[in-house]
Amino acid sequence: MTQANLARIKAHLQNIYEDSIKVEIAYQGIVELLVQQSKSNEQRPKKWDQKDALLITYGDSFLQDGEMPLVTLQRFLDEYVKDSINCVHILPFFPYSSDDGFSVIDYLMVDPDLGDWTDIAQLNKHYDLMFDLVINHVSRESLWFTDYKAGRAPYTDFFIDVAGDPDLSQVTRPRNTPLLVPAYTHHGRKKVWATFSADQIDLNFANPLVLVKMLQVLMFYVQQGSRIIRLDAIAFLWKKIGTPCVHLLQTHEAVKLMRSLLDLVAPDVILLTETNVPHQENLSYFGESDEAHMVYQFSLAPLILHALHRGDGSYLTDWASHLEPPPDNCTFLNFTASHDGVGLRPVEGILPQREVEDLVNNMHRLGGFVSMKSNPDGTQSPYEINITYFSALRETHNSNGPDQWQVERFICSQNMMMCLQGVPAFYVHSLTATPNDRDGVEKTGRTRSINRRKWDYSYLQALIGSERSSNAEVIKRLTNLIKQRKKHKAFDPHTPQRVVDLGSNFFILWRAGDGVKFPLLAVHNLTAEIQPLDLTLIDGFTAHKAWVDLLAAGQIISLQSSKAMLQPYQSMWLMPQEIDGESALWAISTN
């Protein structure tokens, strides 16, 4: 550690705490923590490239009698995705009391119902891993909260108890549950802050010991091999009554502090912020290239769903056309589905309210649910749609029922996501074409369970082994697409993108830039109709005599045959057949 490093850490702390005593407490705790850390010897040429593709899964998404779920997860990975997926986000795999892992009882243990740290290490031998740092709150059943209720130091100030009846109407709420919940302590009944549920008690980061404690957890995860650290619900970290209590300066500074610490001890580790909020608020977590290395592209899932459901890409194209490139050394994590639902806040100001309402109504028709949030005026509004992405694309807005295009629509959605600048992430239930799990909702009473099925692994194997199942078709086609994508440098997250607007029926994207010899033109038909397209209308197409469609067994499109007829939901990934005497197909095969 140099004096410059230490000065930077202290500067972060001075921006977080006004009290110099708190600054010193946090500083001394961090210095002690750094002394215990050894700098990672792993040095990657780049933090990410086109070979990165991420799978999001629970530790128990696959169950097999007589086998620990983490072992079964490894079997699934090895059997079906080892040549396509290189990084696995195992959603919180710690002991928990609710919310499928996000109400953590012990940050340093693996849930014994899933396996142990040996199983995590075994997975890490073959795959990069992403861990969740559930930083905003802990379980009501955690030892920290137990010690708080018992009045044991230092936990007496680890949580936020609110006296009296202050005005909390400005607080941004992601849920419609009470913000303050009762806690019965040795000092009487308290009201404690709980942003997400009565079982998830928010930590008090105004106490510097809490900050140091969570930084210890962060460093522990780095030691256990996590390549990406996901900061869950980070936007709500700092509370100040009289403010919205979201995106506060202290929260941003805490993210900068974590990045500075990782730069010191693990420069290859990626910091990812999870902020399911309106688009510009989400982008603020890049900072000035000094906060998160990566942010979720939250607007993408609802916009792609809307475009394919309406057969109209106008809003998607307009949004993507105005999307600023990420700052230096930063990128997006692109996804269409996750363990949560399809967030609606990220399209505020992008989709008109009437379009959002229409989408919500149609998702109800397709068997989905909608989670609500509380607003400052006491009203409630839709927060997210709870549905599997595969079921969400079963029909379109004007269908009279299911049609024959569900798989093609779904594959088109994933093609678009893979083409955009950033790292692609696939939820396990997208990869396996999982339909809505209504039984899961009935069993748990939680609408999010519709998208969190636990597969009987033998049954899933049988489905994938069947040539006629949508599960088999989707996983085969998606893994082949990911492998195709990994071959071309145009998909490197550093490669710029340019959106082409040729009408609402299409979503068209260029990927080209310095150091990329073969540019890529991605064309997607968003409709259930055959659509003609004159490719010469695309600026740059006529610069090359012939193009190869990577998705059609190397089909050649020449300038003389440039009027393409795209089948319903067809995607084309086009690149020049030859540049400077070099064949595109040969360049890809040797890349």
Secondary structure, DSSP 8 states (H G I E B T S, - for coil): --HHHHHHHHHHHHHH-S-HHHHHHHHHHHHHHHHT--------SSS--TT--EEEE-TTSEE-TTS-HHHHHHHHIIIIITTT--EEEE---S-BSSGGGTSBS-TTS--TTT--HHHHHHHHHHSEEEEEEE-SEEETTSHHHHHHHHT-TTGGGSB-B--S----TTS--SSSS-SEEEEEETTEEEEEE-SSBTTEEEB-TTSHHHHHHHHHHHHHHHHTTEEEEEEETGGG----TTS--SS-HHHHHHHHHHHHHHHHH-TT-EEEE---S-HHHHHGGGTTTTS-SEEE-TTHHHHHHHHHHHT--HHHHHHHHT-----TT-EEEE-S--SS-EESGGGTTTS-HHHHHHHHHHHHHTT-EEEEEE-TTS-EEEEEEES-HHHHTSS-TT-SS--TTHHHHHHHHHHHHHHSSSEEEEEHHHHTT----HHHHHHH--GGGGG---EEHHHHHHHHH-TT-HHHHHHHHHHHHHHHHTT-GGGSTTS-EEEE-S-TTEEEEEE--TT-SS-EEEEEE-SSS-EEEEGGGSTTGGGSSEEEETTTTTEEEEGGG-EEEE-TT-EEEEEESEETTEEHHHHHHT-
